[in-house]
Amino acid sequence: EGTLDFRTNRLPIGHADRRPWIYFLAASTGFIMSSIVRVVACKLVHTMWPAKDVWAAGVVEVDLRPVKEGQNFVVKWRSKPVFIRKR
């Protein structure tokens, strides 16, 4: 008697007027979750990407024009030999 009761005003669960709201809610939740997954994946990939100084240390440019076909060529890369054979 002292409280309001709105149970009679509610629509049943399977009522047609309720379905568009459920579809909208499901679609927006899916969009938001896929956006979050995309951001997390991009952050993870960018975190594991090497820094620019590390990337630059791994690049060695060699002029291969003087090397003749069938000849071997040795280049130093990070104090280790790299063997090149021109075929």
Buried (B, 14 or more C-beta within 10 A) or exposed (E): EEEEEEEEEEEEEEEEEEEEEEEEEEEEEEEEEEEEEEEEEEEEEEEEEEEEEEEEEEEEEEEEEEBEEEEEBEEEEEEEEEEEEEE
